[in-house]
Each structure stands twice: as C-alpha cells, then as structure tokens.
Amino acid sequence: MDGSVVTLATVKQSNPNLLCRGCGGALRPFVDLGLSPPCESFLSAEQVEGPETFYPLDVRICPNCWLAQLREHVSPAAIFTEYAYFSSFSEAWLAHARDYTAMAVQRFGLGGGSFVVEVASNDGYLLRNMIARGIPCLGIEPAGNVAAAAEKIGVPTMVAFFGAELAARMVAQGRQADLIIGNNVLAQVPALRDFTAGLRHLLKPEGVITLEFPHLARLIAGNQFDTIYHEHFSYFSLASIDALFAAHGLRVFDVEELWTHGGSLRIFACRSAAGHRETQAVARQRMAEEAEGLRDLATYAAFARRVEATKHDLLTLLIGLKRAGKRIAGYGAPGKGNTLLNYCGIRTDLLAFTVDRNPYKWGRFLPGTRIPILRPEAIAAEKPDYVLILPWNLKDEIFRQLAPIAAWGARLIVPIPQPAVLDWTETEENAR
C-alpha cells in the first residue's frame, strides 16, 4: 500500500478512456442523472412483470470543442428500429413544420426542379408540406413503423440510417440535394463524423443544410436536465457545431433561435466554398454563448448542483400534496418525462397514472417507473386534484386541452425550470 487516499473528487475525475465523438479530445464531468432505462422503451402489460435494463445518464463535456455528450450505451438500432414518437400528434409541431416549409420555399427558391431530403423524417409531418407544393422530396427514416405512416400519406420514405455510405450511394444515382433538413436528429447520432461527412457529400455545391437541435445554452439556463436521455447522444452549442462542420468542409452562414423543445437553434449551413454570405446573427450567437459561460467548466459544475436542488424541490412538493390527501396524475408520456421521473424516483405512489394522445402508448407503462399510460379521457373520469405536465415545453398547448379540469378545482404542475403549481388566470393569459 502506498498510503494514497481515494476521495470522491478523485473518483469523479474524467476517465481518460472516454474521448469526444466530435474531436477526439478528453472529456470532463458535466451532470450525472444516475441510471435510467431507454426513455422510449414503453412496457406492455406482460413486460411489467419482467426485468428492465438501466444505463448511466452521465453527461460529459469536451473542453476542446465544447460538445456535451453521453456514451453510446444503447445502439441506435435498438432505439430507432421501432419508435414510439410520432411528430403529427403535436398541433404546435405541425404548425412549426408548415411555417418552416413556407420560409424555405421562398428563401431558397424551391420548386418542381428541386430535390429536398429530410433525414429522420418521422411520419412525414414536414415533407407532406413539400409534396403539397409539388416539390420532389425523400424522407430517410430508420423506424419502419413510423416510415410506414409517412408512406401512407404519400411521402416517399427510405427506411435506413443516414451516413456517408448511404449518401455516396445516392450521389452515384444522381440524387444530390438542394436542401437537406434535419430536425432534432443530430443529437441522436453517435457516429457524428460519419453523419456530417454524409451531409456534405449529399449536398449540391450551392445547396443548403438546415438543422434544428435543442440549444445547450437553453438547456443550462432553463435547467432542462430532463431533455437528457439515451437517444440523445450529444448536446450542441453553435461553438460545437462550428468545430464539427469545419472539420468536414462545411460552415454555418445563418442561425435562428426557436421556441421548440424549450429553446433550440436552427442553423443554415453550406459547403465551405459556397457563395452563401454569413449573417450577423452568427457572430451574435457566438458572442452570446461566450457571455453565458459555455466555454467555462464552472458553468457546467453549477448546473449539476442546480439539477440536484430541483429534484429535492419536486419531491418535496409531490410528497406534501400526497400527505394532504391529494391525487396526482400526469399529462403526456414524452422521453423527457421518463428522465425526470426516473431521476427523481417518482413512481405510482406519487403519480397514479399519466395520459397521452398517442394511441401507440395506450395500455402501456412508462419505462423504469411502471406508471400506466391511459387515454386522455381518463383525466375527466378520475378527476385528479393535480396534473403534472411532463412535456412542459408544450404547456400552453396543454393548458388549452386541460382547461375543463378547472371545473372541479384541479391545478397544473410544471417541473421545469423549477417545480411550480400554476395559477389558472396567469396561465390562461400566457396561452392566448
């Protein structure tokens, strides 16, 4: 024995064997949410009696390119071959897709001679707007059950994972894209360098890529730790995108801030030599990230402390309500909700059930917590005293859907950014 002492701080130091998937640099600690099952692995009634596999939700940060990331504990094939999320069940998301289509068609002059590719096109929620305008397009979607829904509404869809090899095959067939769309897919790609190389190869010399992803700055500022789950391998800032794209002959020439998923970025990118001029919005966003401390490890340590405090506050609220004899139900069964519930240890003793508008989830159970998922009508039938909104990013839309529960005095709870019981009057004003 050499007499050395192993402390908790020593144990938590970066594992030198964990390297950044973006640049290959060594990783440092960010936030550890314990163990959780894959967030979309909903259980059937038969599976409730069996075991589940839990994996670490331990996010690391690369101080070289500032990419936040999870290890690939679960393969994309295991998550996305059959998928429970259908974009078309959100009215707000459908409106977002329509607005995007109108903007892209006008800004980039898309028409019958163009070719648009959407990577991770889900159930055709966006490309159906391109089809309606007579614009040739193709969806690439790895989940066969979701792709089938897109085909049913007339959106041509290839069932495949996108990468450099698939892009090369398409180019060999003469199918380069004027516009490549990727909404909330980049975070779900463990092989980032291969994926990015594929984007560049598939893109025409003067073509445009638009990607949307939850912004790491908003995740931190809004305490949105529940948006961390196994199917999100990476968490992006503009700084990390700049580094990744520069290594693959791409550059960002414009950026927009979006409301989606609690605060996202939409980046516009092109080949490095293309003629698209960089807007002032790009420089402003880079300066804003610097000001918010995204290049300072202390920012990440402070976030981890805030997450732990939020867990304690939510449990204190729910336990207090239960002790007062109140009945609490959930609304929604999103992936973020499963991270929240598993991290906080909330099960049926605190949350009797949850409801969801997606029929695929009815009669199933939330992974890890085994909370039953019922039809939305169960809220009116069971008349809970409080409803915990799990997809809090859609709380204004959900407020309108749940307005009738005020008739029996029920209240709404949001868990993020801090646990709070909503006042109906204030919420109604926000929802208008």
VOKEMI-177479 format. One line per 4 residues: number of its first residue (from 1); their letters; for each residue x, y, z of C-alpha. Coordinates in pm, whole numbers. Each point is the difference from the previous one (the first is absolute). Layout:
<nodes>
NUM	A	X Y Z ~ ...
</nodes>
This chain:
<nodes>
1	MDGS	0 0 0 ~ 138 343 -90 ~ -223 177 252 ~ -187 202 -263
5	VVTL	-362 87 69 ~ -270 -35 -264 ~ -250 283 47 ~ -340 62 -159
9	ATVK	150 283 -204 ~ 262 -240 -135 ~ -263 -253 -103 ~ -196 266 -187
13	QSNP	293 115 -212 ~ -10 -57 -373 ~ 64 -353 -121 ~ 294 29 -242
17	NLLC	-155 -278 -210 ~ -306 212 -79 ~ 69 212 -306 ~ -211 262 -174
21	RGCG	-198 -134 -297 ~ 36 337 -168 ~ 373 72 22 ~ 159 -288 192
25	GALR	92 212 304 ~ -13 -111 366 ~ -333 51 179 ~ -81 162 334
29	PFVD	-305 -43 232 ~ -320 196 -71 ~ -312 -148 167 ~ -82 -350 125
33	LGLS	-369 -101 6 ~ 61 -350 131 ~ -142 -308 -170 ~ -302 -12 -230
37	PPCE	-145 -233 -266 ~ -27 124 -362 ~ -267 270 12 ~ -217 -131 -285
41	SFLS	1 -366 110 ~ -363 -5 113 ~ -110 -325 161 ~ -295 -221 -84
45	AEQV	-209 -150 280 ~ 191 -326 -39 ~ 340 172 17 ~ -84 173 328
49	EGPE	61 -332 175 ~ 347 -32 -150 ~ 339 170 42 ~ 125 321 -158
53	TFYP	351 110 -82 ~ 112 335 139 ~ 294 198 -142 ~ 197 300 131
57	LDVR	-115 352 -87 ~ 340 154 69 ~ 64 296 -232 ~ 356 116 -68
61	ICPN	133 319 -160 ~ 295 39 -237 ~ 206 309 95 ~ 156 -4 -348
65	CWLA	-308 30 -228 ~ -262 43 278 ~ -218 -288 -113 ~ -208 -148 285
69	QLRE	-63 -371 -37 ~ -106 -336 139 ~ 177 -324 -68 ~ -172 -229 -250
73	HVSP	-149 -242 253 ~ -290 -90 -231 ~ 43 -42 -376 ~ -211 211 -238
77	AAIF	-139 -323 -150 ~ -135 -102 342 ~ -170 339 45 ~ -121 100 -345
81	TEYA	-87 -319 -191 ~ -349 27 150 ~ -79 336 150 ~ -284 127 218
85	YFSS	19 370 -91 ~ -221 132 -280 ~ 46 373 -71 ~ -350 47 -141
89	FSEA	-166 -30 342 ~ 118 349 98 ~ -204 285 -147 ~ 277 247 81
93	WLAH	259 -213 -176 ~ -215 -30 -314 ~ -35 378 -10 ~ 376 34 44
97	ARDY	56 -228 -300 ~ -242 198 -218 ~ 172 326 90 ~ 342 -147 -75
101	TAMA	-113 -126 -340 ~ -137 339 -102 ~ 325 168 105 ~ 229 -252 -174
105	VQRF	-195 1 -327 ~ 10 379 -21 ~ 356 53 125 ~ 165 -270 -214
109	GLGG	-227 14 -304 ~ -108 -363 23 ~ -227 -138 -271 ~ -75 -294 -224
113	GSFV	363 -27 -110 ~ 138 -14 354 ~ 77 -303 215 ~ -51 11 376
117	VEVA	120 -269 241 ~ -104 -20 364 ~ 211 -217 228 ~ -201 -159 282
121	SNDG	-322 102 -172 ~ -224 -177 255 ~ -362 -37 -117 ~ 23 250 -286
125	YLLR	-124 289 215 ~ 225 250 -187 ~ 56 -143 -347 ~ -372 -28 -63
129	NMIA	9 380 -27 ~ 266 -29 -272 ~ -209 -261 -181 ~ -300 233 9
133	RGIP	210 264 -177 ~ 115 -241 -272 ~ 362 -14 122 ~ 175 -338 -49
137	CLGI	125 -133 332 ~ 115 -307 188 ~ -19 -86 367 ~ 266 -217 161
141	EPAG	-135 -161 318 ~ 146 -300 189 ~ -321 -96 184 ~ -205 -224 -228
145	NVAA	-327 51 189 ~ 32 380 -23 ~ 112 -6 -365 ~ -309 -204 -85
149	AAEK	-218 282 134 ~ 183 246 -227 ~ -45 -220 -306 ~ -371 -26 75
153	IGVP	-40 377 -43 ~ 205 4 -320 ~ 347 96 124 ~ 272 -213 -169
157	TMVA	207 -144 282 ~ 313 -214 10 ~ 38 -218 311 ~ 367 42 87
161	FFGA	253 164 229 ~ 171 293 -169 ~ 377 22 -32 ~ 286 40 -247
165	ELAA	-60 -338 -169 ~ -368 66 -70 ~ 81 351 -124 ~ 259 -141 -240
169	RMVA	-255 -244 -144 ~ -253 278 -55 ~ 258 224 -168 ~ 98 -288 -228
173	QGRQ	-367 -13 -102 ~ 8 372 -82 ~ -207 99 303 ~ 177 295 162
177	ADLI	-217 234 206 ~ -75 369 -33 ~ -119 -3 360 ~ 74 -248 278
181	IGNN	-219 26 309 ~ 86 -152 337 ~ -234 87 285 ~ 101 -140 338
185	VLAQ	210 -277 -149 ~ 359 114 53 ~ -22 -67 373 ~ -107 -357 -77
189	VPAL	310 -87 -205 ~ 295 -163 181 ~ 215 -14 -316 ~ 5 378 -42
193	RDFT	297 19 -233 ~ -142 -260 -238 ~ -341 172 2 ~ 148 343 -67
197	AGLR	214 -134 -283 ~ -318 -144 -151 ~ -175 338 16 ~ 279 169 -193
201	HLLK	17 -276 -262 ~ -376 1 -65 ~ -19 380 -27 ~ 21 176 -336
205	PEGV	290 251 -26 ~ -234 295 70 ~ -254 -197 203 ~ -112 73 355
209	ITLE	-22 -207 316 ~ -235 103 281 ~ 25 -175 333 ~ -206 58 312
213	FPHL	114 -119 342 ~ -58 93 365 ~ 252 268 91 ~ 243 -90 278
217	ARLI	-13 360 123 ~ -377 -25 51 ~ 32 -343 162 ~ 231 153 260
221	AGNQ	-181 333 45 ~ -342 -168 18 ~ 113 -287 224 ~ -127 -242 -265
225	FDTI	176 -310 126 ~ -295 -219 -97 ~ 91 46 -368 ~ 297 -227 69
229	YHEH	-70 -361 -93 ~ 173 -291 -169 ~ -128 68 -350 ~ 159 346 23
233	FSYF	367 -86 -24 ~ 116 364 -34 ~ -107 351 112 ~ 100 285 -228
237	SLAS	102 362 9 ~ 85 203 -307 ~ 364 -26 109 ~ -6 -379 -16
241	IDAL	-177 7 -339 ~ 261 242 -135 ~ 280 -237 99 ~ -174 -311 -137
245	FAAH	-94 159 -332 ~ 338 166 -58 ~ 161 -344 19 ~ -228 -120 -283
249	GLRV	10 288 -247 ~ -324 163 116 ~ -77 336 159 ~ -294 168 170
253	FDVE	-120 313 -179 ~ -317 81 197 ~ -165 -95 327 ~ -341 53 160
257	ELWT	-122 -51 356 ~ -320 -208 25 ~ -256 -69 272 ~ 1 -375 -60
261	HGGS	110 -245 269 ~ 48 275 254 ~ 230 200 -227 ~ 173 -126 -314
265	LRIF	229 124 -272 ~ -68 -30 -370 ~ 326 23 -190 ~ 38 59 -373
269	ACRS	317 -156 -140 ~ 168 -51 -334 ~ 325 -130 -146 ~ 296 212 105
273	AAGH	54 134 -354 ~ -368 74 -72 ~ -115 355 -63 ~ -238 40 295
277	RETQ	104 306 205 ~ 21 -25 377 ~ -261 210 180 ~ 57 213 308
281	AVAR	-218 -242 198 ~ 283 -254 -2 ~ 250 238 165 ~ -265 109 253
285	QRMA	-72 -358 97 ~ 369 -79 45 ~ 43 302 228 ~ -313 -91 197
289	EEAE	129 -351 67 ~ 331 143 119 ~ -185 237 235 ~ -211 -284 140
293	GLRD	310 -192 101 ~ -24 -289 -243 ~ 380 -4 -22 ~ 45 -13 379
297	LATY	-2 -331 192 ~ -138 181 306 ~ -328 55 -190 ~ -49 -374 -32
301	AAFA	80 -70 366 ~ -255 261 112 ~ -267 -160 -220 ~ 54 -338 165
305	RRVE	-62 154 344 ~ -319 169 -122 ~ -135 -327 -141 ~ 39 -173 334
309	ATKH	-185 283 177 ~ -288 -25 -251 ~ -38 -370 72 ~ -32 68 371
313	DLLT	-251 282 -56 ~ -226 -210 -226 ~ -4 -290 242 ~ -77 233 290
317	LLIG	-297 144 -195 ~ -145 -336 -106 ~ 49 -168 336 ~ -164 297 173
321	LKRA	-304 -25 -228 ~ -32 -375 54 ~ 18 42 377 ~ -281 255 -32
325	GKRI	-213 -270 -166 ~ 26 134 -356 ~ -2 -220 -310 ~ 255 80 -270
329	AGYG	-1 -112 -363 ~ 235 71 -288 ~ -60 146 -343 ~ 208 -135 -287
333	APGK	251 -282 -35 ~ 296 172 -167 ~ 359 -117 18 ~ 88 298 219
337	GNTL	-266 -104 249 ~ 161 -340 45 ~ 337 159 77 ~ -165 226 257
341	LNYC	-200 -276 170 ~ 285 -251 15 ~ 256 253 124 ~ -237 119 272
345	GIRT	-122 -350 91 ~ -367 89 -65 ~ -222 -305 -38 ~ -366 -89 47
349	DLLA	13 89 368 ~ 23 365 -109 ~ -139 -4 -356 ~ -305 -225 -39
353	FTVD	7 -3 -382 ~ 76 214 -302 ~ -188 56 -326 ~ 117 53 -356
357	RNPY	-163 85 -334 ~ 204 -262 -186 ~ -203 -327 -31 ~ 328 -195 -31
361	KWGR	63 63 369 ~ -346 -80 138 ~ -1 -299 233 ~ 379 4 31
365	FLPG	215 103 296 ~ 277 255 38 ~ 348 -154 -2 ~ 161 -32 341
369	TRIP	-283 151 202 ~ -273 -236 -131 ~ -258 279 11 ~ -302 -93 -221
373	ILRP	-75 206 -314 ~ -372 56 -57 ~ -214 180 -256 ~ -43 377 50
377	EAIA	-361 -60 107 ~ 130 -156 323 ~ 65 349 140 ~ -371 85 -7
381	AEKP	-97 -347 122 ~ 241 -11 296 ~ -7 373 87 ~ 345 36 159
385	DYVL	70 301 221 ~ 326 82 -180 ~ 141 -78 -345 ~ 377 -5 -53
389	ILPW	83 119 -353 ~ 287 -216 -121 ~ 43 162 -348 ~ 35 340 168
393	NLKD	131 152 -324 ~ -356 -30 -135 ~ -168 128 316 ~ -197 277 -174
397	EIFR	-146 -248 -249 ~ -72 -245 284 ~ -162 273 207 ~ -263 45 -270
401	QLAP	-58 -376 -11 ~ -33 -27 379 ~ -199 318 67 ~ -316 -203 93
405	IAAW	172 -145 311 ~ -28 341 169 ~ -372 -81 41 ~ 77 -239 286
409	GARL	281 212 143 ~ 295 -193 -142 ~ 334 175 -46 ~ 295 -45 -236
413	IVPI	361 -59 103 ~ 308 63 -211 ~ 333 -152 109 ~ 238 216 -207
417	PQPA	179 240 42 ~ -113 -23 364 ~ -293 -202 134 ~ -305 224 20
421	VLDW	-378 -19 30 ~ -145 217 -277 ~ -259 267 58 ~ -285 -49 -248
425	TETE	-45 373 -67 ~ 369 60 -75 ~ 23 -314 -212 ~ -307 97 -203
429	ENAR	156 334 -84 ~ 323 -171 -114 ~ -191 -248 -215 ~ -185 266 -204
</nodes>
